[in-house]
Amino acid sequence: MKRDQLVVDEENFLNLAGIDPMPSPAELRAQLPLSAVAAETVASARRVVRNILERRDPRLLVVVGPCSIHDPEAGLEYARRLQQLAAELADTLYIVMRVYFEKPRTSVGWKGLINDPGMDQSFRIEDGMHLARRFLLQVNQLGLPAAAEALDPVSPHYLGELISWVAIGARTTESQTHREMSSGLPMPVGFKNGTDGSVETAVNAILSTSRPHAFLGIDSDGRAAIIRTRGNPHSHLVLRGGSARPNYDSVSVNLAEQALAKAQLAPNIVIDCAHGNSYKNHALQAAVMSDLVHQICQGNRSILGSMIESFLEPGNQPIPGDLSQLRYGCSVTDPCVDWESTAAMLRAAADALRHVLPGRIPGAHLTANADTSCTLRKQ
């Protein structure tokens, strides 16, 4: 190699420590193929969520689960419990498990199971992707659909066929890359308002995602490709609060409805009970859930879903140097509601909404009694 070429290469790779090969999406899918049961779980769940967004299914969408999956064994135990609760409450709540493998960091910190499965900064991404796909297969095999955050634009090529609902986080809602990617995703996508609480950013994202796009990406074999999309008609707004204050209250919801109407978008809103809406205090998530249920009982028709951060044990824990010291079933990222509180919260919501939600379907009329409980009066 000529000396001039060596100089160019040294300059171009100045800040790179290495480039390691990854199996292609097609290769990983061949190693961990989609089962018939998992395929049906995903297809059915996507249909139901679309129907909820289109007012064809009156149930409340509930995306609930750990802030992040760091221990697949504990995550699968949670999934088994949630599958049973989902079946119990299926007449009123449509429950999808939150299965997050990628975590955006404000500065530094653990980036999730895919990026660093050993939680030791070894960054064995190939192993992490394998673990993530295997875990999603196991969850869907239970008949329980899964939701995730789409953070890295390459990950959906490996995992997308196993995911029924996707969130775009507050930090990435403004990203053109994530808007373009979402326009081609096959599942409904919820855009969170910005970290400052701004809804306008998410509204613009929904508008952008509903349109066709063309952009650089990869194909199933991992080769560079031009991706052309049709646009995603089922993108919607997620209110997650902001740095200044929560935005789950009726006034904030009404303002969000107005913003969506001004943009000529469907008034479809999911309320995140965690993050800014609970000041990252897991004990306050139940209050947020109770408030949104009350709003629905009082006649609100735009709140179609909720998100809850929940795990086996309450709160969170730091990642210790000795991983054997980790507390089983306790989050290593944001604090979560424990399982018993989660089940009580969802059963209470189902009891309150069971005779209310059918009134949101055309042909029925909702009225509120003087004691603020709700009854359904058929027209």
C-alpha positions in Angstrom: 0.0 0.0 0.0 1.3 3.5 -0.9 2.4 5.8 1.9 -0.2 8.4 0.9 -3.0 5.8 1.2 -1.8 4.8 4.7 -1.9 8.5 5.8 -5.5 8.8 4.5 -6.6 5.5 6.2 -5.0 6.6 9.5 -6.8 9.9 9.3 -10.2 8.4 8.5 -10.0 5.8 11.3 -8.4 8.2 13.8 -11.1 7.7 16.4 -12.2 4.1 15.7 -11.0 1.4 18.0 -12.3 -1.4 15.7 -15.0 -2.6 13.3 -16.4 -6.0 14.2 -18.6 -8.0 11.9 -22.2 -8.8 12.8 -24.4 -11.5 11.5 -26.9 -10.2 9.0 -30.6 -9.9 10.0 -31.4 -12.9 7.7 -28.7 -15.0 9.4 -30.0 -14.2 12.9 -33.6 -14.9 11.8 -32.4 -18.3 10.4 -30.7 -19.1 13.8 -33.8 -18.1 15.8 -36.8 -18.5 13.4 -40.2 -17.1 14.0 -42.6 -19.8 15.2 -46.2 -20.1 14.0 -47.5 -19.2 17.5 -45.3 -16.1 17.8 -46.2 -15.0 14.3 -49.9 -15.2 15.1 -49.4 -13.3 18.4 -47.7 -10.5 16.6 -50.2 -10.3 13.7 -53.2 -10.4 16.0 -51.7 -7.8 18.4 -50.9 -5.4 15.6 -54.5 -5.8 14.3 -56.0 -5.1 17.7 -53.9 -2.0 18.4 -54.8 -0.6 14.9 -58.4 -1.3 15.7 -58.1 0.5 19.1 -56.6 3.5 17.2 -59.4 3.4 14.6 -62.1 3.2 17.3 -63.1 -0.3 16.2 -62.1 -1.9 19.6 -63.1 -0.1 22.7 -60.5 -1.6 25.0 -57.7 0.5 26.6 -54.3 -0.3 25.4 -51.9 -0.9 28.3 -48.1 -1.1 27.6 -46.7 -2.4 30.9 -43.4 -3.9 31.9 -39.8 -3.3 33.1 -38.1 0.0 32.2 -35.5 -2.3 30.6 -34.7 -6.0 30.3 -31.4 -6.8 32.0 -32.1 -10.3 33.2 -34.0 -12.5 30.7 -34.9 -15.0 33.5 -36.6 -12.4 35.6 -38.1 -10.9 32.5 -39.7 -14.2 31.5 -41.1 -14.8 35.0 -42.7 -11.3 34.7 -44.0 -12.2 31.3 -45.7 -15.4 32.5 -47.4 -13.5 35.3 -48.5 -10.7 32.9 -49.9 -13.2 30.4 -52.2 -14.6 33.0 -53.3 -11.1 34.1 -53.8 -10.1 30.5 -56.1 -13.0 29.9 -58.1 -12.2 33.1 -58.7 -8.5 32.1 -58.9 -9.1 28.3 -62.5 -7.9 28.1 -61.5 -4.3 29.1 -57.7 -3.9 28.8 -55.5 -4.9 26.0 -52.1 -5.6 27.6 -48.8 -5.5 25.8 -45.6 -6.2 27.6 -43.0 -3.5 27.6 -39.7 -5.2 26.4 -37.0 -2.5 26.1 -33.5 -3.6 25.1 -32.1 -0.2 24.2 -31.8 2.8 26.5 -31.0 6.3 25.4 -28.6 8.0 27.8 -28.5 11.8 28.6 -24.7 11.5 29.0 -23.4 8.1 29.9 -24.7 4.9 31.5 -25.8 1.4 30.7 -27.2 1.4 27.1 -29.3 -1.8 27.4 -29.2 -5.6 26.9 -28.4 -5.3 23.1 -25.5 -2.9 23.5 -23.9 -4.3 26.7 -25.5 -7.7 27.7 -22.7 -8.3 30.3 -23.3 -5.0 32.0 -19.5 -4.6 32.1 -18.8 -2.3 29.2 -17.6 -5.3 27.1 -20.3 -4.3 24.4 -20.9 -7.8 23.0 -23.6 -6.5 20.7 -23.8 -9.7 18.7 -24.6 -11.7 21.9 -27.0 -8.9 23.0 -29.0 -9.1 19.7 -29.2 -12.9 20.0 -30.5 -12.6 23.6 -33.0 -10.0 22.6 -34.4 -12.0 19.7 -34.6 -15.2 21.8 -36.4 -13.3 24.6 -39.0 -11.8 22.2 -39.6 -15.3 20.8 -40.3 -16.6 24.2 -42.6 -13.8 25.2 -44.6 -14.1 22.0 -44.7 -17.9 22.3 -46.7 -17.3 25.5 -49.3 -15.4 23.4 -48.2 -12.1 25.0 -47.4 -9.3 22.6 -44.4 -7.1 23.0 -43.6 -3.4 22.8 -40.2 -1.8 22.4 -38.5 1.5 21.9 -37.0 1.9 18.4 -33.7 3.6 19.1 -31.0 2.2 16.8 -32.3 2.3 13.2 -30.7 -1.1 12.4 -32.3 -3.1 15.3 -35.8 -3.4 13.7 -34.2 -5.4 10.9 -33.3 -8.0 13.5 -36.2 -7.8 15.8 -39.1 -6.0 14.2 -41.1 -9.0 13.2 -41.5 -9.8 16.9 -42.8 -6.4 18.1 -46.4 -5.3 18.1 -46.1 -1.7 19.2 -43.2 0.8 19.1 -42.4 4.0 21.0 -40.1 6.7 19.8 -38.6 8.3 22.9 -38.6 11.9 23.9 -34.9 12.4 22.9 -35.4 11.0 19.4 -38.9 12.2 18.4 -37.2 15.2 16.7 -34.8 13.0 14.8 -35.4 12.8 11.0 -33.8 9.3 11.0 -36.4 8.0 13.4 -39.3 9.6 11.7 -38.2 8.1 8.3 -37.6 4.7 9.9 -41.1 4.8 11.6 -42.8 5.6 8.3 -41.8 2.1 7.2 -42.4 0.1 10.3 -45.2 -2.4 10.1 -46.6 -1.8 13.6 -48.3 1.3 15.2 -45.8 3.8 16.5 -46.2 6.2 19.5 -44.2 9.4 19.5 -43.4 10.9 22.9 -43.5 14.6 23.5 -40.1 16.2 23.9 -38.2 16.2 27.2 -39.2 19.9 27.7 -42.9 18.8 27.5 -43.4 20.2 24.0 -46.2 18.4 22.1 -45.4 20.2 18.8 -42.3 18.1 18.2 -44.3 14.9 18.5 -47.1 16.3 16.3 -44.6 17.1 13.6 -43.1 13.7 13.9 -46.6 12.1 13.4 -47.1 14.2 10.3 -43.8 13.3 8.9 -44.2 9.5 9.6 -47.5 9.4 7.9 -45.8 10.4 4.6 -43.7 8.3 2.3 -39.9 8.5 2.6 -36.7 7.2 0.9 -33.5 6.9 2.8 -30.3 4.9 3.2 -30.5 1.7 5.3 -29.7 -2.0 5.1 -31.5 -5.0 3.7 -32.0 -8.4 5.2 -28.6 -9.5 4.1 -26.9 -6.5 5.8 -26.1 -4.7 2.6 -26.5 -1.0 2.1 -29.8 -0.3 0.5 -32.3 2.5 -0.4 -35.4 2.1 1.8 -38.6 3.4 0.3 -41.7 3.6 2.6 -45.4 4.1 2.1 -45.9 6.1 5.4 -47.3 4.8 8.7 -51.0 5.8 9.2 -51.1 4.5 12.8 -48.6 6.8 14.5 -49.9 8.6 17.5 -49.0 10.8 20.5 -47.6 9.7 23.9 -47.8 12.2 26.7 -44.9 11.5 29.1 -44.5 14.8 30.9 -41.6 17.2 30.7 -38.8 18.7 32.7 -41.1 21.4 34.1 -44.3 19.5 34.9 -46.5 16.5 34.1 -49.0 16.6 31.2 -51.5 13.9 32.0 -54.1 16.2 33.5 -57.3 17.1 31.6 -56.1 20.6 30.7 -52.9 19.2 29.1 -54.8 16.4 27.4 -57.3 19.0 26.0 -54.3 21.2 24.7 -52.8 18.1 23.1 -56.2 17.3 21.4 -56.2 20.9 20.0 -52.7 20.5 18.7 -53.6 17.3 16.9 -56.8 18.8 15.5 -54.9 21.8 14.2 -52.6 19.4 12.3 -55.6 17.5 11.1 -54.5 14.3 12.9 -56.6 11.8 14.8 -57.0 12.6 18.5 -55.2 9.4 19.6 -53.3 9.8 22.9 -51.5 7.4 25.1 -50.5 8.6 28.6 -47.2 7.4 30.1 -47.7 7.0 33.8 -43.9 7.1 34.4 -41.1 9.6 33.5 -42.1 13.3 33.8 -45.7 12.4 34.6 -44.6 10.8 37.9 -41.4 12.8 38.5 -39.7 9.4 38.1 -41.3 8.3 41.4 -42.7 4.9 40.8 -45.1 5.3 43.7 -46.9 8.0 41.8 -47.7 6.0 38.7 -50.9 4.6 40.3 -52.1 8.2 40.8 -51.5 9.0 37.1 -53.3 5.8 36.0 -56.2 6.7 38.3 -56.5 10.2 36.9 -56.6 9.0 33.3 -59.2 6.4 34.1 -61.3 9.2 35.8 -60.9 11.4 32.6 -62.3 8.5 30.5 -65.2 8.0 33.0 -66.0 11.7 32.6 -66.3 11.3 28.9 -62.8 11.7 27.4 -62.5 9.9 24.1 -58.9 10.7 23.0 -57.1 8.7 25.7 -56.7 5.3 24.1 -53.9 3.8 26.1 -51.4 4.0 29.0 -47.8 3.0 29.7 -46.6 1.7 33.1 -43.0 0.9 34.2 -43.4 -2.3 36.3 -41.2 -5.2 37.4 -41.3 -7.9 40.0 -39.8 -5.8 42.8 -40.3 -2.0 43.5 -37.9 0.8 42.7 -34.5 0.4 41.1 -30.9 -0.4 41.9 -27.4 0.6 40.7 -25.4 -1.9 38.7 -22.8 -3.4 41.1 -19.3 -4.4 40.2 -20.2 -7.9 41.3 -23.3 -8.8 39.3 -24.2 -11.6 41.8 -25.2 -8.9 44.1 -28.1 -7.7 41.8 -31.5 -7.9 43.4 -33.6 -10.3 41.4 -36.5 -8.7 39.5 -35.5 -5.1 40.3 -34.9 -2.5 37.6 -31.3 -1.2 36.9 -32.6 1.8 35.1 -35.8 3.8 36.0 -37.7 2.8 39.1 -40.6 0.5 38.6 -43.9 -0.4 40.4 -43.8 -3.9 41.9 -45.9 -6.8 40.6 -48.5 -6.8 43.3 -49.1 -3.0 42.9 -49.2 -3.4 39.1 -51.9 -6.1 39.3 -54.0 -4.1 41.7 -53.7 -1.0 39.6 -54.8 -2.8 36.4 -57.6 -4.7 38.1 -58.9 -1.4 39.5 -58.7 0.3 36.1 -60.6 -2.6 34.5 -63.3 -2.6 37.1 -63.8 1.2 36.6 -63.8 1.0 32.8 -65.6 -2.3 32.1 -69.0 -0.7 31.5 -67.6 2.6 30.2 -65.4 1.8 27.3 -68.1 0.3 25.1 -69.7 3.7 25.1 -66.8 5.1 23.0 -67.9 3.0 20.1 -70.5 4.7 17.8 -74.0 3.7 18.7 -73.7 4.1 22.5 -73.8 7.1 24.7 -71.8 7.7 27.9 -73.3 9.5 30.9 -71.8 10.2 34.3 -73.8 9.8 37.5 -73.8 12.4 40.3 -71.4 10.3 42.3 -68.9 10.5 39.3 -69.2 6.8 38.6 -70.0 6.0 34.9 -72.8 4.1 33.3 -73.4 3.1 29.7 -76.8 4.1 28.2 -77.5 2.4 24.8 -79.0 4.6 22.1 
